[in-house]
Amino acid sequence: MMPGPFELIIILVIVLLLFGGKRLKNIGGDLGGAIKGFKKSMKEGENDNIDSTDTVIDAKVIKEEDKVTK
């Protein structure tokens, strides 16, 4: 069941009493900045292309036990 407008107003008043208006403003600004940064990094990630001239290096995993016995 969704809270009605009266319940939302009560929740808002309680939050304002707990955190204060200035602190809520700072939290909102920080949250907005984080979302903008996330969106910006997602757009930059889409523009990154893998260069086909990259070289592939083969690697072999050697266990510690194999090093001692050789």
C-alpha positions as CSV (number, residue, x, y, z in Angstrom):
1,M,0.0,0.0,0.0
2,M,1.4,3.4,-1.0
3,P,1.6,6.1,1.6
4,G,-0.8,9.0,1.1
5,P,0.1,12.7,1.0
6,F,-0.4,13.1,4.7
7,E,2.0,10.3,5.6
8,L,4.6,11.7,3.1
9,I,4.4,15.1,4.8
10,I,4.9,13.5,8.2
11,I,8.0,11.6,6.9
12,L,9.4,14.9,5.4
13,V,8.9,16.7,8.7
14,I,10.7,13.9,10.6
15,V,13.6,13.9,8.1
16,L,13.9,17.7,8.3
17,L,14.0,17.5,12.1
18,L,16.7,14.8,12.1
19,F,19.0,16.2,9.4
20,G,18.1,19.9,9.1
21,G,17.6,21.9,5.9
22,K,21.2,22.8,5.2
23,R,22.4,19.2,5.6
24,L,19.7,17.9,3.3
25,K,20.6,20.5,0.7
26,N,24.2,19.3,0.8
27,I,23.2,15.7,0.6
28,G,21.0,16.5,-2.4
29,G,23.8,18.4,-4.2
30,D,26.3,15.6,-3.5
31,L,23.9,13.0,-4.8
32,G,23.2,15.0,-7.9
33,G,26.9,15.4,-8.6
34,A,27.5,11.7,-8.2
35,I,24.7,10.9,-10.7
36,K,26.2,13.4,-13.2
37,G,29.6,11.9,-12.8
38,F,28.2,8.4,-13.3
39,K,26.4,9.4,-16.4
40,K,29.5,11.1,-17.8
41,S,31.7,8.1,-17.2
42,M,29.1,5.8,-18.8
43,K,29.1,8.1,-22.0
44,E,33.0,8.0,-22.0
45,G,32.9,4.3,-21.7
46,E,30.7,3.9,-24.7
47,N,33.2,5.9,-26.8
48,D,36.1,3.7,-25.9
49,N,36.9,1.3,-28.7
50,I,39.2,-1.6,-28.6
51,D,42.1,-1.0,-30.9
52,S,42.6,-4.0,-33.2
53,T,46.4,-3.4,-33.3
54,D,46.7,-4.5,-29.6
55,T,48.9,-7.6,-29.2
56,V,47.8,-10.7,-27.3
57,I,50.2,-12.2,-24.9
58,D,50.0,-15.9,-24.0
59,A,50.7,-16.6,-20.4
60,K,51.2,-19.9,-18.5
61,V,50.3,-20.3,-14.8
62,I,53.0,-22.2,-12.9
63,K,52.1,-23.6,-9.5
64,E,54.4,-23.1,-6.6
65,E,54.8,-26.9,-6.3
66,D,56.0,-27.2,-10.0
67,K,58.7,-24.6,-9.4
68,V,60.2,-26.6,-6.6
69,T,60.2,-29.9,-8.4
70,K,61.8,-28.6,-11.6
